[in-house]
Amino acid sequence: MTIIDLRSDTVTKPSPAMRAAMAAADVGDDVYGEDPTVNRLEALAAGMLGTDAAVFVASGTQSNLLAIMAHCRRGDEYIAGQAAHCYRYEGGGAAVLGGVQPQPLDFEPDGTLDLGRVAAAIKPVDSHFARTRLLCLENTQAGKALPVAYLARVASFTRVRELALHLDGARLFNAAVALGVEAREIARHFDSVSVCLSKGLGAPVGSLLCGSRELVAEARRWRKVLGGGMRQAGVLAAAGIIALAENVDRLADDHATARRLAEGLAAIGGLAVDPAAVQTNMVFLCLPPARADALAAYLRERGILISGRESIRLVTHLDVTREDVDRVVAVFREYFAGPGRSLAEGGTCS
């Protein structure tokens, strides 16, 4: 049975072109700055985002941590969304390893942070408080691309308040494709930008932290301190070059596949899915936990993997085809047509 994995776009497999490039990669010692393939990848990423420099790291979690530690010192504070990856899903690394306190705020429905609430959260200059140094945004956030006009307002806001501005751009290129702009048009508003290569771009591992030469130099130091220095990393960077050179424009295919999935699910009576809310490669639906668990088990038996309980996130990627989506919709319809499973008998969660 062919498995259709909708749990995340992190499950993608490297393409034959990536595997060939990895096997043939010209390598050196990256800790000494001597790996030519890593250097090419970093220069390519910096050029695409319009920054002075970039550093190749093992993961998006490490990239975000390096950015926070480069911008802040012990006893400082960063502001982020309550559901932001850098706050909720990265093991508390900034606090544990950097001594940097998080100040989470609720996201607005469109994935933005209300700047009035951000302003109220900035601590006064007083020895009782942590020093607010950094604001972190996430793009995309729950599949939503932050409006470019909003980014300009945030950049002006942080300059006035003397805060640094970091973007967790794990899916930055999804946002750029959805908005119809170059990635640099998004990145130019930020002091640092993290970009993940191992999600929709399809590389097997790796992220990049992009910013000024000074910021990247500081991040390189912290990368070494945290045990993240890599030697012949060109074997990995070669796949990243393919990802950036060949897989950005094709993200539009994943977005179209997600919309097809949403439209198919919305046609199942009572299943609350809004195709108009799908901007990139994520579809969300909501069920009570017990019903979500039963659905996941039913799908798993039929070769379809999903994750989540009350809020189920279905993620399309380069290993999910239109035919796969049609199969998923058919199995969903089959499940809810079964005895005792009608959505009218329990409804969706609020």
N, C-alpha and C positions, 0 to 999 in steps of 0.2 A: 504494500500500500504506500503510495506517495504521501508524505507528510506535508500538510500546509500549516506553516508556523506563523501565526498572527500575534504572538506574544510581544514582539519588538522587532525593530529593524536592526538590532544588534545581532540577530541570528543569521545574517547573510553569510554566504560562503564566498571566498575569493574566486574570481573568474579565472579561466585558463590563462588569459593575458597577464593577470596579476601573478599567478604562480610562475609563469615563464620569466617575468621580470624579476621576481624574487630570486629565482635560481641563477639568473645571469647578473645580479647586481654587483657593481663595483663597490668595494667596501674598504673601510679604514677604521681607525679608532675614534669614535665620536666624542669621547670624553676629551680627547686632544683636539677636537674640531677637525679631524682629518678624514671623516667618512664622506666621500664625494656625493654619494646618493642622498644621504641625510641633508647635506648642504644644498643640494638641488631642490629637495622637497621644501626645505625652510624658505629658500628664496622664492620658489613658486607660490607658496602660501602667502608670504608677505606681499608679493606683487599683486596677487588676486584680491587681497584685502586692503591694499594701499597703506600698509604699515612699514616701518623701517626694518623690522626684523621679526623672526619667529624662532621658536624652539620646539623640537619634536619630543613628545613625552609619551609615556606608556598608555595613558587613559585620560578621559575627560575629567574624571575625579581628580587626578593628579594635576591636570592643567588648571582647574579652578582653584585648587589648594595653593599652587604656586603663585597664581595671580593675587589671591588674598594675602599671602605672606609677603609678596613683593610690595604690595600697596600699604600694608598695615604692620604695626609692631605689637608686641605683647601689651595687653591692656587696651588696645584699640577695639573698634566695633565696626562691623559691616551690616548693612541693611539689605534684606532680601525678601522674596515672597515666602509666605508660609509653606507653600507646596513646591518651592524652588528646589531643584536638584542639589545645589551647593549647600543648602541648609538641611533638607530632610533626608537625603539619600546618599550622603557621602561620609557616613560614620562620625559626624561631628569633627572631622579632621582639622578644620580651622581653629576650633576651640581646643582640641586635644593636643595638637602638634604645634599650632601657631600661637596659642594663648590669645586668640582674637574672638571676641564675643559676637554672636549673631543677634540681630534684632529682626525677627520675622514680622511681616505684615501680610494681611490677606490680599490676594490678587483680586483685581476686578474681573468681571465675566469675560472681558476681551484679552486677558492675560497681562494687562498693564498693572502698574502700581500707581495708586492715586498720589499725586505729588503733594497734596495737602497733608495727607497722612504721613508721607515721608518726612515732610518738613517738621511735623509735630513730633516725630520719633528721633530727630537729631538731638543729641544730648548737649546741654549747655556746657560751657567751659567751666568746670567745677570738679574738684578732686573727688567728689562723691560718685562721679559717673565715668564710664568708659568713654574714650574719645572716638566720636563718629568720624570715620575716615573714608568709607567706601560705600557705594551703592551698587548692587548687583542686579542685573536684569537677565531674563532668560528668553531666548528666541530660537525656535518657537517655544511657546508655553502651552502645553496640552494641545498641541497641533495648531495653535493660532499664531499667525505672524504679527508681530508688533508693527503698528503703522509707522512709516518713516517720519511723518510729522510729529508723532509722539516722541520719537527718539531725539529729534531736534530740540523739543521742549525740555526733555530730561537732561540733555547735554548742557543747555543754558542754565538749568536749575542747579546742576552740580558745580558748574564753574562759579556761579555766584556764591555758593555755600562752601566752596573750597573742598569739595569731595572728589575723590577719584571715581571713575565709572567703569565697571567691568561688565562684559557680556558673556554669559554662558551661552555660546552659540553652537551648542552640540548639533543642532539642526539648522544652522545659519543658512546653508545653501537651500534648504527647503523653503525657508522664509523668503529668500531672494527670488527663487523661482516663482513662488506664489504671488509675490508683489510685482514681479516683472521688472526687477532692478538688478544691477550688479551687486555682488556681495560687498564691495568696497563702499557702496552708497549707504549700507547699514553700518559697516565697521567704522566709518570715519567719525562717528559720534562718540566713540569709546576710547578710553585710555588703554584697555587691554581687551582681547577677544580670544575666547577658547573655541576651537573648531574640532569636531570629532570626525575622524576618517572611517570609523568602523560601524557606522549606522547606515543611513541610506546610501552613502558613497561606496560602501561595499568592501572596504579594506578589512583585513582580518584583525588588525590591532592598531591603536595609536591615535593621538590627538596632537594639536598644535596650539601653542599659546603665542599670540601675535601682539605686537605693540612697539613702543619706542625701543631704541637700542639699550637705553639705560634700564628700562623695565625688564627686557628680555635677559640682560646680563644678570640682573638680580634674581630672576627666576631660574636661570641656569645654576646659580650658586645653591639655591634652595633645592633644586632637583638633585644635585649631588648630595647635599646634606640628608635628604630623605631617601637616599639609596636608589635614586632613579637614573643615575648615570649609566648609559649603555655603550657598549663597545662597537662591534661591527653591526650597527643597527640599520645599515643600508639595506639589508635583507628585508626588513620591515618597511623601510621608507620607500622602497621601489613600488610596493603595492599602493602606498599613499599617493605617489605621483600619478599612477594610473587612475586612482580614484578622483583626483582633482582634474586631471586632463580629460577624462572620458565619461565620468559618471555624474557630473553636475546637471547638465541639460536634461538627462534622462529621468531626473527626479520628477519631472512633470508627468511621466508615465505612472509613477507611484501615486501621485495625487489623483490622476484620472481613475486609477484602479480603486482607490479609496472611495471616490464619489460613486462609482458603480456599485461597490459593496453597500454603501449607505442607502442608495436608491433601492437596491434589492431588499434590504432589511426593512426599510420604511414601508414597503408594500405588504409586509406581514402584519395583519390586523392587530392593533394593540401594542406593537413594539415601538417604543418611543425613540425613534432615530430621526434626526433632522439633516437631510443631505445638504441643505444650505449652510449648515454650520461647519461642514468639512472644508477646510482651507488647504490642508497639506495631505499627509499620509496617515492620518489617524481618524478612526471612527469610534465614538463613545455611545454606549447604551447602558441602561440602568435596570437592575433586577434586584429583588430582595436576596440576601445572601444565600439562603438555602436553595432557591431556584437557580441562582447563578452557579452554584457548585454542581447541581444536577445537570445543568446545561453543559458545563465544561466537561464533565465525565462522559456525557453522551457524545459530544464532539470528539473527545480524545479517542474513544472507541472506533471512531470513523476517520481517524487520521488528521484531525484538525485541532490545533493547539491554541488556546486562548489563556489570558491571565486576567486577574482582577476579580473582585466580587461585586460589591454594590455598584461601582463604576467600572464597567468592563471596557478595556481599551483594545481595539483591534488595529493593528499596524500593518500597512502594506509596505512592500519593499521589492527589490529587484528579483527576488526568488518567488514572488507571488504574481501569477498571471491572471488575465481576465477570465480564463477558464477555471482557474482555482477559485476565484471570487464567486463565479456562478455555482460551483459545487458547494461552497460554504453557504450561500443563500439557500440552496435547495435543502441542505441538511438542517439549517435553522427552521425552515418552513416545515419540514418533516417532524422535527422535534415538537414544535408548538401545536402541530395538528394532532399529536398523540393524546390519549385519554388522560385527563387530569392535568394537562399542561397548558390549557388555553390561557392566554394572558388575561382574558376577561374573568378568570377564576381567582386571580390574585393581584393582577395589575403590576405595574412597575413601581419601583421605589421613587420617593419624591426627591 
